[in-house]
Amino acid sequence: MRGKIFSICRLLLLVAVFILCGQVASQAKTVGILMTGGIPYYHAIHQALLDEMSVYFSEQDIEVVLQTPLPNPMSWTNAARKLKALGADAIVTYGLPATLATMKEVGNIPIIFGGVYSPETMNIGGKNTTGISSTVSMRTVLRKLFDISKPANIGIVFNKTEKDSIIQAREVRKFEKQLGFNTVLLNISTGITPAKIQKCYPLILTSCSPGMCKPNMPEFVGLARKNKVPTIALISGAESMVVLTFSAAAKEQGQQAADILRKVLQGEKPENIPIRRTKQFEFIVNLKEARIMEIDIPANILNSATRVIEE
């Protein structure tokens, strides 16, 4: 009799342990991260997020699954589908194209984005999506350009398949009449030739440049340098090649995305978390590149820079 009772008790204990382990497993959470591969700006945002969240992930036993797709629509879509199939409890995305692909594919899974330019223009936000905008003031960018020179034909490198790139090009064009310049649109999809670059002064590289434009970037920056056409990037990561860089600070993007992610994991709904505006910006002057281009950078521009590259 005692043997039977002992066996029954042991069985009940095993069942209890099994149920308890199942409950713990069901409570464990997974965070998916979709970061387009090979883009320094997104890597910097991601590192800032990890710096804020690594201890929390460990304490809460949260698994982090990182997807690093190539910068093209099919890769973004497949990466989002994989994270959905893994049962991610929340997904973090960097950049507008990756965010749009994820919104389309993952249903009601909460999405937290960073590094997204002008999310309000794309009606991003509400329901299951929130994050931090990386919008910079195009008025400020152009004013600093005019402090250096009086450009007549501003070239804009963009990609017709990347909507944030198109938005930035349109924002520059809005100031044509006010500031008295013309814009020359250079679509990376159709190729950029020396003849096209020669028509421009300066050349603005929209946020497509570190994505689908990246493989061609050294080539057309080199062409611009050869023709004494200064280059300006609207996202950090290429500051060693261009004269000026204007960008939302990657560190703040990652920190704010981390704060929002923590709130979502603790049960707050994304629709109740307003999209945050960036407050910290990077204005980088590559003085070495400017000298090569024989461009004089005024003292007021240098004094307003967050970083100056001299060597």
C-alpha positions in Angstrom: 0.0 0.0 0.0 2.8 2.4 1.0 4.5 1.6 -2.3 1.4 2.5 -4.3 0.9 5.8 -2.3 4.6 6.7 -2.9 4.2 6.0 -6.6 1.1 8.1 -6.9 2.7 11.0 -5.0 5.7 10.8 -7.2 3.5 10.8 -10.3 1.6 13.8 -9.0 4.8 15.6 -8.3 6.1 15.0 -11.8 2.8 16.2 -13.2 3.0 19.4 -11.1 6.6 20.0 -12.2 5.6 19.4 -15.9 2.7 21.9 -15.6 4.8 24.4 -13.8 7.5 24.2 -16.5 4.9 24.5 -19.2 3.6 27.7 -17.5 7.1 29.2 -17.2 7.8 28.3 -20.9 4.5 29.9 -22.0 5.4 33.0 -20.1 8.9 33.3 -21.7 8.9 36.0 -24.4 10.6 36.5 -27.7 11.7 39.8 -29.2 12.4 39.9 -32.9 14.6 42.5 -34.4 14.7 43.4 -38.1 17.9 45.3 -39.0 18.9 45.7 -42.7 22.4 44.3 -42.9 25.6 46.3 -43.5 24.2 49.7 -42.6 26.3 51.5 -39.9 23.5 53.8 -38.8 21.2 50.9 -38.0 24.0 49.0 -36.3 24.6 52.0 -34.1 20.9 52.3 -33.2 20.8 48.5 -32.4 23.8 48.7 -30.2 22.3 51.6 -28.2 19.1 49.5 -27.8 21.1 46.5 -26.5 23.1 48.7 -24.1 19.7 49.8 -22.6 18.0 46.4 -22.7 20.6 43.6 -22.2 20.1 43.4 -18.4 16.3 43.5 -18.7 16.4 40.7 -21.4 18.5 38.6 -19.1 16.5 39.2 -16.0 13.2 38.5 -17.8 14.6 35.5 -19.7 13.7 37.1 -23.0 15.0 35.6 -26.2 16.2 38.0 -28.9 16.1 36.9 -32.5 17.9 39.1 -34.9 17.2 39.2 -38.7 19.6 41.0 -41.0 18.0 41.0 -44.4 19.6 42.4 -47.6 18.3 45.9 -48.5 15.5 44.8 -50.9 11.7 44.3 -50.5 11.7 40.5 -50.8 14.4 40.1 -48.0 12.5 42.5 -45.7 9.3 40.6 -46.3 10.9 37.2 -45.7 12.6 38.4 -42.5 9.3 39.7 -41.1 7.5 36.5 -41.9 10.2 34.5 -40.1 9.8 36.6 -37.0 6.0 36.1 -37.1 6.4 32.3 -37.5 8.7 32.2 -34.5 5.9 33.8 -32.4 7.6 37.0 -31.6 5.9 39.0 -28.8 7.2 42.2 -30.2 9.3 43.2 -33.2 11.8 46.1 -33.4 12.5 47.5 -36.9 15.1 50.0 -38.1 14.4 52.2 -41.1 11.2 52.9 -43.1 11.3 50.1 -45.7 11.8 47.4 -43.0 9.1 48.9 -40.9 6.6 49.0 -43.8 7.3 45.4 -44.7 6.9 44.3 -41.1 3.6 46.1 -40.7 2.2 44.4 -43.8 3.3 40.9 -42.7 2.9 40.4 -39.0 -0.7 41.1 -38.1 -1.2 42.4 -34.6 2.3 41.8 -33.2 3.5 45.0 -31.6 6.1 46.9 -33.7 8.6 49.4 -32.3 10.6 51.3 -34.9 13.6 53.5 -34.9 15.4 55.4 -37.7 12.2 56.1 -39.6 12.1 59.4 -41.4 8.8 61.3 -41.3 6.5 58.4 -40.1 3.5 60.7 -40.0 3.7 61.3 -43.7 3.4 57.5 -44.2 0.5 57.3 -41.6 2.7 55.0 -39.4 1.6 54.8 -35.8 -1.4 53.7 -33.8 -2.9 50.2 -33.6 0.2 48.0 -33.1 3.0 50.3 -34.2 4.9 53.1 -32.5 8.5 54.3 -32.2 10.8 57.3 -32.7 11.0 59.5 -35.7 14.4 60.3 -37.3 13.2 63.4 -39.2 15.7 66.2 -39.6 14.8 69.8 -40.5 15.4 70.2 -44.2 15.2 74.0 -43.7 18.2 73.8 -41.3 20.1 71.6 -43.7 19.6 74.0 -46.6 20.4 77.1 -44.5 23.7 75.6 -43.5 24.4 74.9 -47.2 23.7 78.5 -48.1 26.0 79.7 -45.3 28.8 77.8 -47.2 27.9 78.8 -50.7 24.9 79.9 -52.9 24.0 76.7 -54.8 22.1 77.1 -58.0 21.5 73.4 -58.9 21.2 71.0 -55.9 21.4 67.4 -56.9 19.4 64.8 -54.9 20.3 61.1 -55.0 17.2 59.1 -54.3 15.6 55.7 -55.0 12.1 55.4 -56.4 11.6 52.2 -54.4 12.4 53.7 -51.0 9.6 56.0 -49.8 11.6 57.9 -47.2 14.1 58.8 -49.9 11.3 60.2 -52.0 9.9 62.2 -49.1 13.3 63.8 -48.5 13.7 64.7 -52.1 10.3 66.4 -52.1 11.1 68.3 -48.9 14.2 69.8 -50.6 12.2 70.8 -53.6 9.7 72.7 -51.4 12.3 75.4 -50.8 13.3 76.0 -54.5 11.4 79.3 -54.9 12.1 80.5 -51.4 15.8 80.0 -51.6 16.2 80.4 -55.3 17.7 77.2 -56.5 16.8 74.3 -58.9 16.8 70.6 -58.0 18.3 67.9 -60.2 16.8 64.5 -59.3 19.2 61.6 -59.6 17.5 58.2 -59.4 20.0 55.5 -58.4 17.8 52.9 -60.1 18.5 54.4 -63.5 22.2 55.0 -62.9 24.2 58.2 -62.1 26.7 59.3 -64.7 29.5 61.9 -64.5 27.5 64.1 -66.9 24.5 64.2 -64.4 26.8 64.9 -61.4 28.5 67.8 -63.3 25.2 69.6 -63.4 24.9 69.7 -59.6 26.4 71.7 -56.8 26.1 70.3 -54.1 24.9 66.6 -54.1 22.5 65.6 -51.3 22.4 61.9 -50.6 19.1 60.9 -49.2 18.6 57.9 -46.8 18.6 55.5 -49.7 22.3 56.0 -49.9 23.2 53.5 -47.1 20.6 51.1 -48.2 20.0 50.1 -51.8 22.4 52.9 -52.9 25.3 51.7 -50.7 27.1 49.4 -53.3 27.3 52.4 -55.7 28.1 55.0 -53.1 31.9 55.1 -53.3 31.6 55.3 -57.1 29.3 58.4 -57.3 31.0 60.1 -54.3 34.2 59.6 -56.1 32.7 61.1 -59.3 31.5 64.1 -57.2 34.9 64.6 -55.7 36.6 64.5 -59.1 34.2 67.2 -60.3 34.6 69.3 -57.2 30.9 68.7 -56.2 30.5 68.6 -52.4 28.3 65.8 -51.0 25.9 65.9 -48.0 24.4 62.8 -46.4 21.1 62.8 -44.5 22.0 59.7 -42.5 25.2 59.0 -40.6 27.5 56.2 -41.5 29.2 57.7 -44.5 30.8 60.7 -42.9 34.3 59.6 -43.8 33.4 60.1 -47.5 31.1 63.1 -47.6 31.6 66.8 -46.6 28.6 67.2 -44.4 26.3 64.8 -42.5 23.0 65.7 -41.0 21.3 62.9 -39.0 19.1 62.1 -36.0 21.5 60.8 -33.3 21.7 57.0 -33.4 22.2 56.7 -29.7 19.0 58.5 -28.9 17.1 56.5 -31.5 18.2 53.2 -29.8 17.6 54.5 -26.3 14.0 55.7 -27.0 13.2 52.5 -28.9 14.4 50.5 -25.9 12.2 52.5 -23.5 9.2 51.9 -25.7 10.0 48.2 -26.1 10.2 47.8 -22.3 6.8 49.4 -21.9 5.3 47.1 -24.5 6.8 44.0 -23.0 5.3 45.1 -19.6 1.8 45.2 -21.2 1.3 48.7 -22.5 -0.3 48.8 -25.9 1.6 50.6 -28.8 -1.5 52.6 -29.7 -1.3 54.3 -26.3 2.4 55.3 -26.8 2.7 58.3 -29.0 5.5 58.4 -31.6 8.4 60.3 -30.2 10.3 63.1 -32.0 14.0 63.0 -32.0 15.7 65.7 -30.0 19.3 65.0 -30.6 21.0 65.4 -33.9 24.4 64.8 -35.4 26.0 67.5 -37.7 29.3 66.2 -38.8 31.8 68.3 -40.9 34.5 66.4 -42.8 37.1 69.2 -43.0 39.6 66.9 -44.6 37.1 66.2 -47.5 36.2 69.9 -47.7 39.9 70.8 -48.2 40.2 68.2 -51.0 37.2 69.8 -52.6 38.7 73.3 -52.0 35.7 74.4 -50.0 36.0 76.9 -47.3 33.9 76.1 -44.2 32.9 79.2 -42.3 33.7 79.4 -38.6 30.0 79.5 -37.6 29.5 76.2 -39.4 32.4 74.5 -37.6 31.3 75.9 -34.3 27.8 74.4 -34.7 29.1 70.9 -35.6 28.8 68.1 -33.2 31.9 66.6 -34.7 34.7 67.8 -37.0 36.8 65.3 -39.0 40.2 66.8 -39.6 42.4 63.9 -40.5 
